[in-house]
Amino acid sequence: MSSILPIGPFHPALKEAAYIKLEVDGERVVGGDFKVGYMHRGIEELATRKTYHSNIFLFERVCGICNTVHSTCYTQTVEALMGIDPPERAKYIRTIVFEAERIQSHLLWFGVGMHEIGYDTAYMYMWREREHALEILESICGKRVNFGINTIGGVRRDITPEKQRLIKTKLDILERTIGKIGKILVEDKVLEARVKGVGVLSKDEARRLCVVGPTARGSGVDIDTRRDDPYAAYQNIDFDVPVEEGGDVLSRTLVRLKELTESVKIIRQATAKLPKGPVASESLPLPTVGEAFGRVEAHRGELVYYLRSNGTNFPERVKVRTPSVVNNNSILPMVVGETIADVPIILASIDPCFSCTDRVTVLDTGKNIEKTYSFSDLRRGRIK
């Protein structure tokens, strides 16, 4: 006879609020349900009440770990709407910040993953080494969180020769760190046994669920927006897209490990090729009436922004499709058939972000009307 095991919405295995209802038979997961919505903040609705420039700061706060990814995707979409092409130097600086942020995000993920399987010493070491990536970001942006580097038409801060030397020093340290992580993954048979063959997502299932990022590439789906639809300076950078065929937690881990190496390689090239010139456009036109679409490769996968303009300084509609929106669909297929003890590491392996997932749209099927409500409306029961 099966029983119900509720996880969340607040639980030690979850870094953010979500509700996972597992149906278990003994120690084996045989079914379940997954619900989000506890982290909803009404950001899309709030964006329509702020100017295009003010929204840069708003969208940086969609996700604290990948804030530059969000602000860059937003600014690139606004630039497409305005017909602006940022200076080449700004594009290279964006690329450098992108990849430094990817490194700190992946090292944070490695630490969380090690913690979930009981390797707390390794968890501490991972987060210690993550500091080197944060120091790169702090030297460029002046901050360690919510970096504030982007503006419409370019970036706010330049990279000086002194900063370039610091970047090179920190990359040398990070390369050694990546080598140590790889050695642990390859040589530690206990760790391999803990994650190999666990939480398998087949290639066909990954395609059916439209998962993105390391979750897709860990299942053999060869997609990466940086290569497939280049933005910033990626078209001028040589890099590989790591793909693993196993579809398990180990494969998703190896994809992230190899991405760390590629990120270091990208930063080295972008720093060496950094062109001379301004870092931002001097004049900005008002957006015309129309629509624009932008996408970037965030740390968790493809991030998409849609903008609709009515010709004023306030956007009429902003739609954000984060990687976790689609990747979360793979959680239940991966946990069914596994043991309860494997659920935390399977969940962590897709690096879910619930705060950038939660939003609400109400559909009135009788009148064929779509309405978006703010959090205060929901709290006060103002849904009609």
LOKEZA-289048 format. One record per residue (C-alpha): residue number from 1; z, x, y. Coordinates in steps of 0.25 Angstrom, whole numbers. Example, Ala and Ser with C-alpha at 12.3 -4.5 7.8 and 13.67 -1.06 7.14 Angstrom:
BEGIN
(1; (31; 49; -18)),
(2; (29; 55; -4)),
This chain:
BEGIN
(1; (0; 0; 0)),
(2; (-4; 5; 14)),
(3; (5; 6; 26)),
(4; (3; 8; 41)),
(5; (7; 20; 48)),
(6; (7; 19; 63)),
(7; (4; 32; 71)),
(8; (6; 30; 86)),
(9; (4; 26; 97)),
(10; (15; 37; 99)),
(11; (16; 47; 88)),
(12; (19; 62; 86)),
(13; (5; 64; 80)),
(14; (-1; 58; 92)),
(15; (-2; 65; 105)),
(16; (-7; 52; 112)),
(17; (-4; 38; 110)),
(18; (-13; 31; 99)),
(19; (-10; 22; 87)),
(20; (-15; 25; 73)),
(21; (-11; 15; 62)),
(22; (-13; 22; 49)),
(23; (-13; 14; 36)),
(24; (-8; 23; 25)),
(25; (-6; 23; 10)),
(26; (5; 32; 7)),
(27; (1; 45; 14)),
(28; (-14; 42; 15)),
(29; (-20; 35; 27)),
(30; (-29; 23; 23)),
(31; (-32; 16; 36)),
(32; (-28; 14; 50)),
(33; (-30; 10; 64)),
(34; (-31; 18; 77)),
(35; (-28; 13; 91)),
(36; (-28; 20; 105)),
(37; (-26; 14; 119)),
(38; (-12; 19; 122)),
(39; (-16; 30; 131)),
(40; (-26; 21; 140)),
(41; (-25; 25; 155)),
(42; (-37; 17; 161)),
(43; (-44; 29; 165)),
(44; (-58; 23; 165)),
(45; (-54; 12; 174)),
(46; (-46; 21; 183)),
(47; (-59; 29; 185)),
(48; (-66; 18; 192)),
(49; (-56; 18; 203)),
(50; (-57; 33; 206)),
(51; (-68; 41; 212)),
(52; (-77; 50; 204)),
(53; (-69; 62; 209)),
(54; (-55; 56; 206)),
(55; (-60; 53; 192)),
(56; (-61; 67; 189)),
(57; (-46; 68; 189)),
(58; (-44; 55; 181)),
(59; (-54; 59; 170)),
(60; (-47; 73; 168)),
(61; (-35; 65; 164)),
(62; (-42; 57; 153)),
(63; (-37; 68; 144)),
(64; (-29; 80; 148)),
(65; (-34; 89; 137)),
(66; (-49; 88; 140)),
(67; (-48; 84; 155)),
(68; (-59; 93; 160)),
(69; (-68; 87; 149)),
(70; (-66; 73; 155)),
(71; (-67; 78; 170)),
(72; (-80; 85; 167)),
(73; (-86; 74; 159)),
(74; (-83; 64; 170)),
(75; (-88; 74; 182)),
(76; (-101; 77; 174)),
(77; (-103; 62; 173)),
(78; (-101; 60; 188)),
(79; (-110; 71; 191)),
(80; (-121; 65; 182)),
(81; (-119; 52; 190)),
(82; (-120; 59; 203)),
(83; (-131; 68; 199)),
(84; (-123; 81; 201)),
(85; (-125; 94; 194)),
(86; (-113; 103; 195)),
(87; (-115; 118; 198)),
(88; (-117; 127; 185)),
(89; (-104; 134; 188)),
(90; (-96; 121; 187)),
(91; (-103; 118; 174)),
(92; (-98; 131; 168)),
(93; (-84; 130; 173)),
(94; (-84; 116; 167)),
(95; (-88; 122; 154)),
(96; (-78; 132; 154)),
(97; (-67; 122; 157)),
(98; (-72; 113; 146)),
(99; (-71; 123; 135)),
(100; (-57; 129; 140)),
(101; (-52; 115; 139)),
(102; (-58; 113; 125)),
(103; (-51; 125; 121)),
(104; (-37; 121; 126)),
(105; (-40; 107; 120)),
(106; (-44; 112; 106)),
(107; (-32; 122; 106)),
(108; (-23; 110; 110)),
(109; (-29; 103; 98)),
(110; (-27; 114; 89)),
(111; (-12; 114; 93)),
(112; (-10; 99; 90)),
(113; (-18; 100; 77)),
(114; (-9; 112; 72)),
(115; (3; 103; 77)),
(116; (-1; 91; 69)),
(117; (-2; 99; 56)),
(118; (11; 107; 58)),
(119; (6; 120; 63)),
(120; (15; 120; 76)),
(121; (15; 135; 77)),
(122; (0; 135; 78)),
(123; (1; 123; 88)),
(124; (9; 131; 97)),
(125; (-1; 143; 96)),
(126; (-13; 134; 99)),
(127; (-7; 129; 112)),
(128; (-3; 142; 116)),
(129; (-17; 147; 115)),
(130; (-22; 135; 122)),
(131; (-15; 140; 134)),
(132; (-26; 150; 136)),
(133; (-37; 139; 137)),
(134; (-28; 132; 147)),
(135; (-26; 145; 155)),
(136; (-42; 145; 156)),
(137; (-42; 131; 161)),
(138; (-30; 134; 171)),
(139; (-37; 146; 177)),
(140; (-50; 138; 179)),
(141; (-45; 124; 183)),
(142; (-31; 128; 189)),
(143; (-24; 118; 179)),
(144; (-20; 117; 164)),
(145; (-22; 102; 163)),
(146; (-32; 92; 170)),
(147; (-40; 104; 175)),
(148; (-47; 97; 187)),
(149; (-59; 107; 186)),
(150; (-70; 96; 188)),
(151; (-76; 89; 200)),
(152; (-88; 81; 201)),
(153; (-100; 92; 203)),
(154; (-92; 104; 197)),
(155; (-78; 110; 196)),
(156; (-67; 112; 205)),
(157; (-63; 127; 201)),
(158; (-72; 139; 199)),
(159; (-70; 150; 189)),
(160; (-67; 164; 195)),
(161; (-69; 177; 188)),
(162; (-54; 178; 186)),
(163; (-54; 165; 179)),
(164; (-66; 170; 170)),
(165; (-58; 182; 166)),
(166; (-46; 173; 162)),
(167; (-55; 164; 154)),
(168; (-61; 176; 147)),
(169; (-47; 181; 143)),
(170; (-42; 168; 139)),
(171; (-54; 165; 130)),
(172; (-52; 179; 123)),
(173; (-38; 174; 119)),
(174; (-43; 160; 115)),
(175; (-53; 166; 106)),
(176; (-42; 173; 98)),
(177; (-35; 160; 98)),
(178; (-46; 153; 92)),
(179; (-48; 164; 81)),
(180; (-33; 162; 77)),
(181; (-35; 147; 76)),
(182; (-47; 149; 67)),
(183; (-40; 158; 58)),
(184; (-28; 148; 57)),
(185; (-38; 137; 53)),
(186; (-46; 146; 43)),
(187; (-34; 153; 36)),
(188; (-23; 143; 36)),
(189; (-25; 136; 23)),
(190; (-13; 126; 26)),
(191; (-20; 122; 39)),
(192; (-33; 120; 32)),
(193; (-28; 112; 21)),
(194; (-21; 103; 32)),
(195; (-34; 100; 39)),
(196; (-45; 102; 30)),
(197; (-51; 89; 24)),
(198; (-41; 81; 33)),
(199; (-46; 70; 42)),
(200; (-61; 71; 38)),
(201; (-71; 64; 47)),
(202; (-85; 64; 40)),
(203; (-98; 68; 48)),
(204; (-103; 54; 46)),
(205; (-90; 47; 51)),
(206; (-89; 56; 63)),
(207; (-103; 52; 67)),
(208; (-100; 37; 64)),
(209; (-87; 38; 73)),
(210; (-94; 46; 84)),
(211; (-83; 56; 85)),
(212; (-85; 68; 94)),
(213; (-81; 82; 97)),
(214; (-73; 91; 86)),
(215; (-71; 78; 78)),
(216; (-86; 76; 76)),
(217; (-89; 91; 75)),
(218; (-78; 92; 64)),
(219; (-86; 82; 56)),
(220; (-99; 89; 57)),
(221; (-105; 81; 69)),
(222; (-111; 91; 78)),
(223; (-110; 86; 92)),
(224; (-105; 92; 105)),
(225; (-108; 87; 119)),
(226; (-108; 102; 125)),
(227; (-120; 105; 116)),
(228; (-127; 92; 115)),
(229; (-126; 87; 129)),
(230; (-122; 100; 137)),
(231; (-115; 98; 150)),
(232; (-108; 108; 160)),
(233; (-113; 122; 155)),
(234; (-114; 120; 140)),
(235; (-129; 121; 140)),
(236; (-128; 135; 144)),
(237; (-117; 139; 134)),
(238; (-119; 143; 120)),
(239; (-109; 137; 110)),
(240; (-108; 131; 96)),
(241; (-103; 117; 92)),
(242; (-93; 119; 80)),
(243; (-95; 108; 69)),
(244; (-87; 107; 56)),
(245; (-91; 98; 44)),
(246; (-78; 95; 38)),
(247; (-74; 83; 46)),
(248; (-59; 86; 44)),
(249; (-48; 91; 53)),
(250; (-51; 105; 49)),
(251; (-66; 104; 54)),
(252; (-61; 97; 67)),
(253; (-52; 109; 69)),
(254; (-62; 119; 66)),
(255; (-72; 113; 76)),
(256; (-61; 114; 87)),
(257; (-58; 128; 83)),
(258; (-73; 132; 84)),
(259; (-74; 125; 97)),
(260; (-63; 134; 103)),
(261; (-72; 146; 100)),
(262; (-84; 139; 106)),
(263; (-76; 135; 119)),
(264; (-72; 150; 121)),
(265; (-87; 154; 119)),
(266; (-91; 143; 129)),
(267; (-81; 147; 140)),
(268; (-85; 162; 138)),
(269; (-100; 158; 141)),
(270; (-97; 149; 152)),
(271; (-88; 159; 159)),
(272; (-99; 170; 157)),
(273; (-110; 161; 162)),
(274; (-102; 155; 174)),
(275; (-113; 154; 185)),
(276; (-110; 156; 200)),
(277; (-110; 145; 210)),
(278; (-102; 133; 214)),
(279; (-93; 125; 205)),
(280; (-95; 111; 211)),
(281; (-106; 103; 218)),
(282; (-105; 102; 233)),
(283; (-109; 88; 235)),
(284; (-107; 75; 227)),
(285; (-115; 62; 229)),
(286; (-109; 49; 226)),
(287; (-112; 44; 212)),
(288; (-124; 34; 211)),
(289; (-124; 21; 204)),
(290; (-126; 24; 189)),
(291; (-120; 29; 176)),
(292; (-117; 43; 170)),
(293; (-113; 48; 157)),
(294; (-107; 61; 153)),
(295; (-101; 68; 141)),
(296; (-94; 81; 137)),
(297; (-89; 88; 125)),
(298; (-74; 86; 126)),
(299; (-64; 93; 117)),
(300; (-63; 81; 108)),
(301; (-78; 78; 109)),
(302; (-88; 71; 118)),
(303; (-83; 65; 130)),
(304; (-91; 54; 138)),
(305; (-90; 49; 152)),
(306; (-98; 37; 158)),
(307; (-98; 34; 173)),
(308; (-104; 22; 180)),
(309; (-105; 23; 195)),
(310; (-107; 12; 206)),
(311; (-111; 22; 217)),
(312; (-96; 23; 223)),
(313; (-86; 34; 221)),
(314; (-79; 27; 210)),
(315; (-85; 26; 196)),
(316; (-88; 12; 191)),
(317; (-85; 15; 177)),
(318; (-81; 28; 169)),
(319; (-81; 28; 154)),
(320; (-75; 39; 146)),
(321; (-78; 41; 131)),
(322; (-68; 52; 126)),
(323; (-70; 59; 112)),
(324; (-57; 53; 107)),
(325; (-63; 39; 109)),
(326; (-73; 42; 97)),
(327; (-65; 52; 89)),
(328; (-53; 43; 88)),
(329; (-62; 34; 79)),
(330; (-61; 45; 68)),
(331; (-46; 45; 67)),
(332; (-45; 34; 56)),
(333; (-57; 39; 48)),
(334; (-51; 53; 47)),
(335; (-36; 48; 44)),
(336; (-40; 38; 33)),
(337; (-38; 45; 19)),
(338; (-29; 56; 25)),
(339; (-14; 57; 24)),
(340; (-4; 53; 35)),
(341; (0; 68; 38)),
(342; (-15; 71; 41)),
(343; (-16; 60; 52)),
(344; (-11; 68; 63)),
(345; (-20; 80; 61)),
(346; (-32; 71; 59)),
(347; (-29; 64; 72)),
(348; (-27; 77; 79)),
(349; (-40; 83; 74)),
(350; (-49; 74; 83)),
(351; (-40; 77; 95)),
(352; (-39; 63; 99)),
(353; (-36; 59; 114)),
(354; (-31; 45; 116)),
(355; (-28; 46; 131)),
(356; (-43; 48; 133)),
(357; (-47; 37; 123)),
(358; (-39; 25; 128)),
(359; (-46; 15; 137)),
(360; (-48; 0; 137)),
(361; (-59; -9; 139)),
(362; (-58; -24; 136)),
(363; (-70; -32; 131)),
(364; (-72; -47; 134)),
(365; (-81; -50; 123)),
(366; (-82; -65; 127)),
(367; (-87; -61; 141)),
(368; (-94; -48; 137)),
(369; (-85; -41; 148)),
(370; (-79; -27; 147)),
(371; (-67; -24; 155)),
(372; (-59; -11; 157)),
(373; (-44; -12; 160)),
(374; (-34; -2; 167)),
(375; (-21; 1; 160)),
(376; (-13; -7; 170)),
(377; (-22; -19; 167)),
(378; (-19; -18; 152)),
(379; (-4; -15; 155)),
(380; (-3; -28; 163)),
(381; (-11; -36; 154)),
(382; (-22; -38; 164)),
(383; (-33; -40; 153)),
(384; (-42; -53; 154)),
